[in-house]
Amino acid sequence: MKKVITYGTFDLFHKGHYNILKRAKELGDYLIVGVTGDNYDRERGKLSVQDSLATRIENVRETGFADLIIVEEYLGQKIQDIINYDVDILVVGSDWKGKFDHLSKYCEVKYLERTKNISSTQI
């Protein structure tokens, strides 16, 4: 079984979020989605998150793509998750290109193009 993992805040859930989850699911048999926790978002400087963590998780769940939803709570958690869940592919948006290349020693890293002209910041 090929396992895929991706992460995001998924605030103000939109078509771009839906598309990246759909494309991530198509890369494997089992999709794990890490939704960033409120404290971790604040630590990373994301101060304008509108939706509650529960709402963001529910929005991801409603797509039907995630086989497992986890909460990302700290820097460095990705390595632990990749190891603990025996992940084959990490999917990241193309705006992060190169930032997660160091994880390629644990699994394949794929950068997917974002949906054009849509982002939570724009909304």
Rosetta blueprint (number, residue, H / E / L):
1 M L
2 K L
3 K E
4 V E
5 I E
6 T E
7 Y E
8 G E
9 T L
10 F L
11 D L
12 L L
13 F L
14 H L
15 K H
16 G H
17 H H
18 Y H
19 N H
20 I H
21 L H
22 K H
23 R H
24 A H
25 K H
26 E H
27 L L
28 G L
29 D L
30 Y E
31 L E
32 I E
33 V E
34 G E
35 V E
36 T E
37 G L
38 D H
39 N H
40 Y H
41 D H
42 R H
43 E H
44 R L
45 G L
46 K L
47 L L
48 S L
49 V L
50 Q L
51 D L
52 S L
53 L H
54 A H
55 T H
56 R H
57 I H
58 E H
59 N H
60 V H
61 R H
62 E H
63 T H
64 G L
65 F L
66 A L
67 D L
68 L E
69 I E
70 I E
71 V E
72 E E
73 E L
74 Y L
75 L L
76 G L
77 Q H
78 K H
79 I H
80 Q H
81 D H
82 I H
83 I H
84 N H
85 Y L
86 D L
87 V L
88 D L
89 I E
90 L E
91 V E
92 V E
93 G E
94 S H
95 D H
96 W H
97 K L
98 G L
99 K L
100 F L
101 D H
102 H H
103 L H
104 S H
105 K H
106 Y L
107 C L
108 E E
109 V E
110 K E
111 Y E
112 L E
113 E L
114 R L
115 T L
116 K L
117 N L
118 I L
119 S L
120 S L
121 T L
122 Q L
123 I L
